């Protein structure tokens, strides 16, 4: 009996401690609010934030900065530890130096939540086309959240937003009009290539490895970084050059979850919309549309990457080769449980989905693939491992009937 009483008392004390700690945390933020009209105001505010110093895990400092006008920023901004900064208001914050605007180190949070008038973002974060640095760089254990605002004008090969182990949450706003140009300086980053599969692609050899650079126009995710997109638009970003990849998003060892929003009108050689290596994509909603590239107009999935599609729409993407909607290659997998892939275009087959190369896997359990346009009238071009469950809504482009094996471009016997 005594033991039972002691246990009950101990649990009660623990619960009181937990709730007390939560209540303390909810009241522990030190909030500063500033209105920024000029570059001098900007410099003064961040000098003040730096002077106030670090917060703590139980006393996370929070600052609201309201932009009221156009500001040019020469130097990169670093926050103290355990600090959250929210950018609000309207105006253009322009990077004029060869640097990032913000580098978020561990335990820093940046929220961009500018004014919206008549559906248009009024807070613009403008990069420097001549800078090699991303506009915002998010390191491990740091968080960037985009609610409203536009990030544009980057010329960095690492995307306008670089997620190097940190977290990016996008519920609104726009990332558009950013560019990158691939060159041989980055060609040793182990992309993928196979001379037998892609004999016409120029590559650079390092010993026995044939490498192509991993570059992005819009967003680059690496080192276990995560990106959760529930809204907003990633549009009209361009990664150019033979070695370019992921016009909208490029992922190298990271994860991307899409439940809403739009990725549209982006271009790159590999994966006009998205390119991924050694990472994962889960799509439950939103749209990937009107992207273009020679290899994988919508998505390019390769090198131990996985793509799970439970919903959403992949449509009207264009490739000059194969995989207008999705191109799956070497050791990568695509599982389609739901969603729609339609209206995509490819010149060499697989206008909807192309599965090519060693150990490439496509498993179709649900969803619809139809109405994709290609010269040989094949929605699918399959030479990897393929499992397609019959009667699960694969339709012929014109006849609106289920594909028989002889309607598919494939080297395999399908069930």
Phi, psi and omega per residue, in radians:
X1 nan -0.771 3.125
X2 -1.047 -0.713 -3.137
X3 -1.081 -0.723 -3.125
X4 -1.116 -0.744 3.122
X5 -1.086 -0.759 -3.137
X6 -1.084 -0.733 3.135
X7 -1.117 -0.779 -3.140
X8 -1.084 -0.769 3.120
X9 -1.088 -0.752 -3.136
X10 -1.067 -0.789 3.121
X11 -1.116 -0.682 3.128
X12 -1.095 -0.748 3.120
X13 -1.094 -0.734 3.131
X14 -1.093 -0.747 3.125
X15 -1.118 -0.719 3.097
X16 -1.070 -0.740 3.137
X17 -1.089 -0.736 -3.122
X18 -1.126 -0.841 -3.110
X19 -1.173 -0.640 3.088
X20 -1.100 -0.736 3.134
X21 -1.113 -0.731 3.112
X22 -1.107 -0.728 3.139
X23 -1.136 -0.685 3.113
X24 -1.102 -0.764 -3.139
X25 -1.090 -0.666 -3.091
X26 -1.175 -0.350 -3.128
X27 -1.921 0.158 -2.932
X28 -1.660 -0.114 -3.068
X29 -1.322 2.304 3.028
X30 -1.641 2.028 -3.013
X31 -1.869 2.241 3.012
X32 -2.074 2.432 -3.109
X33 -2.198 2.241 -3.059
X34 -2.341 2.519 2.997
X35 -1.866 2.243 -3.043
X36 -1.978 2.006 3.133
X37 -1.781 -0.578 -2.995
X38 -2.336 3.015 3.080
X39 -1.110 -0.614 3.107
X40 -1.093 -0.730 3.085
X41 -1.042 -0.781 3.140
X42 -0.997 -0.894 -3.124
X43 -1.084 -0.702 -3.122
X44 -1.134 -0.739 -3.116
X45 -1.085 -0.828 -3.091
X46 -1.275 -0.451 2.983
X47 -1.135 -0.701 3.126
X48 -1.176 -0.768 3.111
X49 -1.058 -0.731 3.122
X50 -1.134 -0.674 -3.136
X51 -1.147 -0.645 -3.140
X52 -1.208 -0.391 2.959
X53 1.401 -2.910 -3.016
X54 -1.255 2.586 2.858
X55 -1.534 -2.887 3.055
X56 -2.350 3.014 -3.121
X57 -1.110 -0.426 3.094
X58 -1.804 -0.047 -3.136
X59 -2.442 1.164 -3.059
X60 -1.335 2.058 -3.072
X61 -1.409 2.455 -3.073
X62 -2.258 2.330 -3.134
X63 -2.253 2.382 3.066
X64 -1.930 2.105 -3.126
X65 -1.971 2.067 -3.137
X66 -1.785 1.991 -3.137
X67 -1.420 2.282 3.137
X68 -2.379 1.282 -3.124
X69 2.359 -3.140 -3.127
X70 -1.669 2.341 -3.040
X71 -2.323 2.394 3.032
X72 -1.864 2.287 -3.041
X73 -2.058 2.176 -3.100
X74 -1.593 -0.651 -2.992
X75 -1.941 2.644 3.122
X76 -1.268 2.512 -3.106
X77 -1.807 2.274 3.025
X78 -2.108 2.305 3.103
X79 -1.545 2.693 2.885
X80 -1.130 2.921 -3.121
X81 -1.253 2.618 -3.117
X82 0.951 0.900 3.119
X83 -2.265 2.383 3.051
X84 -2.016 2.234 3.109
X85 -2.080 2.255 3.061
X86 -1.955 2.159 3.069
X87 -1.665 2.178 3.131
X88 -2.230 -3.057 3.024
X89 1.569 -2.745 -3.101
X90 -2.485 2.650 -3.090
X91 2.361 3.131 -3.141
X92 -2.039 2.166 3.032
X93 -1.785 1.948 -3.017
X94 -1.897 2.376 3.036
X95 -1.530 2.163 3.136
X96 -1.992 -0.081 3.092
X97 -1.762 3.055 3.090
X98 -1.548 1.100 -3.042
X99 -2.706 2.975 2.991
X100 -1.299 2.836 2.986
X101 -1.412 -0.856 3.112
X102 -2.249 2.370 2.882
X103 -2.053 2.024 -3.111
X104 -1.679 1.982 3.082
X105 -1.577 -3.118 -3.052
X106 -0.942 2.386 3.083
X107 1.179 0.608 3.010
X108 -2.129 2.559 3.132
X109 -2.280 2.304 3.024
X110 -2.157 2.190 3.098
X111 -2.032 2.191 3.089
X112 -1.863 2.010 -3.044
X113 -2.510 1.189 -3.056
X114 -1.372 3.085 3.117
X115 -1.220 2.591 3.023
X116 -2.210 2.153 3.139
X117 -2.194 2.189 -3.111
X118 0.919 0.670 3.094
X119 1.391 0.062 -3.100
X120 -1.930 2.380 3.059
X121 -1.182 2.338 3.131
X122 -1.902 -0.084 3.042
X123 -1.864 2.042 -3.073
X124 -2.016 2.235 3.011
X125 -1.815 1.929 -2.970
X126 -1.878 2.121 3.132
X127 -1.472 3.130 3.112
X128 -1.880 2.017 -3.106
X129 -1.005 -0.461 -3.074
X130 -1.608 0.007 -3.133
X131 -1.604 2.460 3.074
X132 -1.483 -0.075 -3.086
X133 -1.675 2.522 3.033
X134 -1.113 2.696 3.121
X135 -1.132 -0.759 3.111
X136 -2.280 2.252 -3.132
X137 -2.054 2.110 -3.069
X138 -1.945 1.924 -3.112
X139 -1.507 3.121 -3.077
X140 -1.002 2.389 3.119
X141 1.150 0.318 2.999
X142 -1.938 2.809 -3.049
X143 -2.318 2.311 2.958
X144 -2.038 2.315 3.083
X145 -2.216 2.186 3.083
X146 -1.914 1.976 3.119
X147 -1.807 -0.898 3.080
X148 -2.542 2.373 -3.102
X149 2.440 2.863 -3.121
X150 -2.138 2.300 3.051
X151 -1.935 2.070 -2.969
X152 -2.623 2.924 2.973
X153 1.443 0.200 3.126
X154 -1.347 2.536 3.018
X155 -2.056 0.230 -3.061
X156 -1.336 2.520 3.036
X157 -1.275 -0.124 -3.113
X158 -1.851 0.293 3.101
X159 1.489 2.833 3.071
X160 -1.160 -0.632 3.087
X161 -2.108 2.168 3.136
X162 -1.978 2.090 -3.127
X163 -1.830 1.649 -3.098
X164 -1.706 1.169 3.139
X165 1.699 -0.167 3.140
X166 -1.588 -2.818 -3.082
X167 -2.199 2.366 3.073
X168 -2.154 2.201 3.110
X169 -2.064 2.144 -3.115
X170 -2.147 1.938 3.117
X171 -1.925 -0.150 3.130
X172 -2.970 -2.978 3.120
X173 1.428 -3.004 -3.055
X174 -2.430 2.464 2.920
X175 -2.132 1.833 -3.026
X176 -2.583 2.814 3.054
X177 1.178 0.525 3.098
X178 -1.830 2.628 -3.072
X179 -2.359 2.697 2.952
X180 -2.520 2.639 -3.140
X181 -2.202 2.053 -3.119
X182 -1.321 2.539 3.011
X183 -2.621 3.096 -2.994
X184 -1.177 -0.252 3.124
X185 -1.078 -0.467 -3.071
X186 -1.874 0.168 -2.980
X187 -1.306 -0.134 -3.119
X188 -1.705 0.401 -3.084
X189 -1.609 0.252 3.089
X190 0.940 1.472 3.079
X191 -1.676 -1.772 2.975
X192 -2.918 2.656 2.867
X193 -3.045 2.651 3.131
X194 -2.468 2.002 -3.054
X195 -1.044 -0.554 3.140
X196 -1.243 -0.663 -3.103
X197 -1.420 -0.677 -3.086
X198 -2.233 1.173 -3.015
X199 -1.196 -0.301 -3.067
X200 -1.657 -0.079 -3.102
X201 -1.475 2.161 3.078
X202 -1.166 2.331 -3.124
X203 -2.363 2.930 3.097
X204 -2.041 2.247 -3.075
X205 -1.679 2.375 3.041
X206 -2.219 1.702 -3.021
X207 1.139 -2.156 3.138
X208 -1.673 0.080 -3.087
X209 -1.799 2.333 3.066
X210 -1.846 2.051 -2.966
X211 -2.059 2.607 3.024
X212 -2.339 2.565 -3.044
X213 -1.240 2.690 3.046
X214 -1.845 1.902 -3.037
X215 -2.421 2.753 -3.129
X216 -2.518 2.606 3.029
X217 -1.474 -0.750 -3.033
X218 -1.654 -1.169 -3.025
X219 -2.342 2.344 3.092
X220 -2.097 2.202 -3.098
X221 -2.079 2.254 -3.114
X222 -2.605 3.045 3.004
X223 0.978 0.646 3.121
X224 1.384 0.266 3.118
X225 -1.169 2.753 -3.124
X226 -2.238 2.536 3.126
X227 -2.355 2.131 3.127
X228 -2.039 1.996 -3.088
X229 -1.956 2.024 3.105
X230 -1.962 -0.182 -3.141
X231 -2.973 -3.068 -3.136
X232 1.516 -3.109 -3.052
X233 -2.375 2.339 2.992
X234 -1.995 1.874 -2.919
X235 -2.494 2.566 2.957
X236 0.989 0.655 2.978
X237 -1.686 2.568 -3.001
X238 -2.346 2.107 2.967
X239 -1.893 1.972 -3.006
X240 -1.928 2.795 -3.133
X241 1.903 2.823 -3.123
X242 -1.018 -0.563 -2.999
X243 -1.772 0.232 -3.069
X244 -1.385 2.678 -3.116
X245 -2.704 2.550 3.058
X246 1.104 1.229 3.124
X247 -0.987 -0.732 3.078
X248 -1.523 -0.915 -3.092
X249 -2.449 2.335 3.013
X250 -2.129 2.252 -3.055
X251 -2.153 2.149 3.044
X252 -2.202 1.742 -3.093
X253 1.124 1.130 3.093
X254 -2.791 -3.091 -3.127
X255 -2.344 2.590 -3.133
X256 -2.373 2.237 3.078
X257 -2.092 2.207 -3.105
X258 -2.155 2.054 3.082
X259 -2.079 -0.103 3.123
X260 -2.931 3.108 3.137
X261 1.545 -3.026 -3.026
X262 -2.460 2.363 3.007
X263 -2.060 1.903 -2.924
X264 -2.574 2.545 3.022
X265 1.054 0.626 3.038
X266 -1.749 2.737 -3.108
X267 -2.396 2.560 3.030
X268 -2.932 2.850 3.096
X269 -1.139 -0.749 -3.131
X270 -2.074 1.948 3.130
X271 1.286 1.407 3.132
X272 -0.991 -0.730 3.104
X273 -1.517 -0.974 -3.071
X274 -2.480 2.444 2.955
X275 -2.248 2.440 -3.084
X276 -2.494 2.437 3.014
X277 -2.284 2.438 2.995
X278 0.866 0.824 3.128
X279 -2.777 -2.920 -3.079
X280 -2.428 2.558 3.022
X281 -2.223 2.318 3.009
X282 -2.178 2.168 -3.102
X283 -2.079 2.106 3.102
X284 -2.055 -0.189 -3.141
X285 -2.950 -3.079 -3.108
X286 1.453 -3.062 -3.092
X287 -2.417 2.498 3.020
X288 -2.105 1.849 -2.928
X289 -2.530 2.632 3.004
X290 1.035 0.464 3.028
X291 -1.576 2.803 -3.086
X292 -2.570 2.635 3.077
X293 -3.139 2.677 -3.135
X294 -1.035 -0.549 -3.079
X295 -2.267 1.710 -3.110
X296 1.447 1.568 -3.116
X297 -1.158 -0.816 3.141
X298 -1.541 -1.061 -3.119
X299 -2.353 2.516 3.043
X300 -2.130 2.011 -3.039
X301 -2.023 2.111 -3.075
X302 -2.656 2.976 3.001
X303 0.823 1.233 3.044
X304 1.191 0.287 3.078
X305 -1.546 2.762 3.109
X306 -2.307 2.529 3.096
X307 -2.286 2.112 3.072
X308 -1.998 2.128 -3.132
X309 -1.957 1.944 3.109
X310 -1.820 -0.277 -3.118
X311 -2.991 -3.038 -3.131
X312 1.557 -3.030 -3.014
X313 -2.423 2.285 3.032
X314 -2.055 1.878 -2.949
X315 -2.555 2.609 2.985
X316 1.018 0.556 2.992
X317 -1.575 2.721 -3.018
X318 -2.293 2.361 2.989
X319 -2.293 2.586 3.077
X320 -1.417 -0.135 -3.115
X321 -2.164 -1.796 -3.078
X322 -2.322 2.666 -3.120
X323 1.459 0.987 3.114
X324 -1.031 -0.764 3.075
X325 -1.520 -1.006 -3.084
X326 -2.422 2.304 3.005
X327 -2.044 2.099 -3.130
X328 -1.969 2.186 -3.115
X329 -2.293 -2.913 -2.956
X330 -0.363 1.929 3.016
X331 1.080 0.343 3.114
X332 -1.848 2.846 -3.113
X333 -2.394 2.606 3.093
X334 -2.343 2.074 3.067
X335 -1.964 2.115 3.140
X336 -1.898 1.907 3.099
X337 -1.740 -0.406 -3.093
X338 -2.910 -3.036 -3.129
X339 1.576 -3.115 -3.064
X340 -2.304 2.338 3.001
X341 -2.123 1.901 -3.076
X342 -2.668 2.732 3.042
X343 1.264 0.268 3.122
X344 -1.540 2.791 -3.057
X345 -2.241 2.353 3.025
X346 -2.498 2.510 -3.060
X347 -1.535 -0.401 -3.020
X348 -2.040 0.448 -3.130
X349 1.716 2.826 3.136
X350 1.120 0.806 -3.125
X351 -1.129 -0.558 3.068
X352 -1.502 -1.035 -3.135
X353 -2.412 2.317 3.006
X354 -2.107 2.293 3.134
X355 -2.141 1.885 -2.981
X356 -2.378 2.641 3.030
X357 1.681 3.054 -3.040
X358 -1.222 2.236 3.048
X359 1.042 0.451 3.006
X360 -1.402 2.346 -2.999
X361 -2.229 2.306 3.011
X362 -2.223 2.130 3.089
X363 -2.081 2.052 -3.134
X364 -1.903 1.987 -3.122
X365 -1.863 -0.613 3.140
X366 -2.647 -2.949 -3.119
X367 1.484 3.119 -3.055
X368 -2.264 2.304 2.992
X369 -2.128 2.002 -3.107
X370 -2.773 2.830 2.970
X371 1.131 0.428 3.079
X372 -1.558 2.491 -2.931
X373 -1.889 2.179 3.094
X374 -2.671 2.703 -3.034
X375 -1.072 -0.595 3.141
X376 -1.700 0.187 3.015
X377 1.111 0.570 3.094
X378 -1.911 2.092 3.012
X379 -1.161 -0.563 -3.022
X380 -2.152 2.448 3.019
X381 -2.220 1.896 -2.907
X382 -2.170 2.159 3.003
X383 -2.376 0.005 3.051
X384 -1.628 -2.777 3.102
X385 -1.452 2.198 -2.996
X386 -2.282 2.329 2.977
X387 -2.239 1.997 3.096
X388 -2.125 2.058 3.125
X389 -1.339 2.205 -3.090
X390 -1.104 2.727 3.088
X391 1.062 0.663 3.095
X392 -2.166 0.746 2.916
X393 1.222 0.843 2.828
X394 -1.768 2.130 -3.054
X395 -2.022 2.565 3.018
X396 -1.159 2.570 -3.082
X397 -0.960 -0.748 -2.991
X398 -1.934 -0.590 -3.017
X399 -1.551 -0.211 3.124
X400 1.003 0.687 3.122
X401 -2.179 2.824 3.137
X402 -1.141 2.445 3.124
X403 -1.184 2.221 2.841
X404 -1.493 2.886 -3.076
X405 -0.995 -0.614 -3.070
X406 -1.340 -0.062 3.036
X407 -1.585 -0.119 -3.089
X408 -1.765 2.536 2.987
X409 -1.571 1.862 -2.997
X410 -2.711 2.648 3.019
X411 -1.778 0.032 -3.068
X412 -1.993 2.779 2.975
X413 -1.567 2.096 -3.109
X414 -1.556 2.643 3.128
X415 -1.234 nan nan
